[in-house]
């Protein structure tokens, strides 16, 4: 009975002692940090692009007939005026000879009408024929001349039609696919061209840029012409991932915004001396912007809240959230536009576990040298002295 009483008294004393202790303060946890500095960084922006020849000319026949000769092959380089196809010329040669004969007949008719009019004119002067006869002869002369003009026009048309049977290259370039061969019936109303001649000495590369970005650039620089001068020289990434050896020049920015995408078409020009680029190909246009004296932070040091980006800065040993404005540098880093300055310290790991005001210890402080042995041994001795007292 006495033993149970002592046990209860001891338990009561233990509970009383525990309740009387002060609450423990929140322990500071070590976190990886980054002291911000400024440096130069390069932002790389990519845009999907389509490649076109400087001139992609569809070759359409201007007359109907069967192809009698194909003078070029696919992929061949041609010069302006070089013969590509010949369409059967026999019916057009016959039409030209008919037109020439009609011209000769009309010329003879004009000569006859002129003689008649001159004769009537002399007889009218001698009062041999009436004025009616004179006017009738004059009208016949005018009719003969009109018939001659009509015959000459028909001759011109027949000659042109014969000339159109020889299809020539309208510019320097490279021949595309040739879907029609000798014997195929072709004509002006056909939907598919005989072939395409592409001027590939220089290539047009089309891509689209965001309307808002271009408007901001134009507003900051004063005009679209200034934006064109300020844009960096574009690089072209080909479909196999390699980069084209030649740099391009951004030549024009469209004045029309696509209402469905909210983007503006931009055209860059790339030289093509080795004929490596082909019309109809695709790739990526890469623009690299140099940024001087900027602050770069890792993406893992940030968190998002309601579409805004925040970091935790260390101020007086506590985590303090700060809203910042950033630009994507790559998949792992941001460039800070606003919200931070050089010399500040931010937490770079474990951001999701932090809260406003959380005490933090930087890893560099955790790894600081330990206190001297004499100071460490003094504390236990003092505690023993106090307990003896």
Secondary structure, DSSP 8 states (H G I E B T S, - for coil): -HHHHHHHHHHHHHHHHHHHS-------EEE-EEE--EEEEEEEEEEEEEEEEEEEEEE--SS-EEEEEE---TT-EE-TT-EEEEE--HHHHHHHHHHHHHHHHHHHHHHHHHHHHHHHHHHHHTTSS-HHHHHHHHHHHHHHHHHHHHHHHHHHHHHHHHHHTEEE-SSSEEE------TT-EE-TT-SS-SEEEEEEEEEEEEEEEEHHHHHHHHHHHSSHHHHHHHS---EEEETTS-B-SS-EEEEEEEEEEETTTTEEEEEEEEE-TT----TT-EEEEEEEEEEEEEEEEEGGGEEEETTEEEEEEEETTEEEEEEEEEEE-SSSEEEEEES--TT-EEE-S-GGG--TT-BEEEHHHHTS----HHHHHHHHHHHHHHHH-
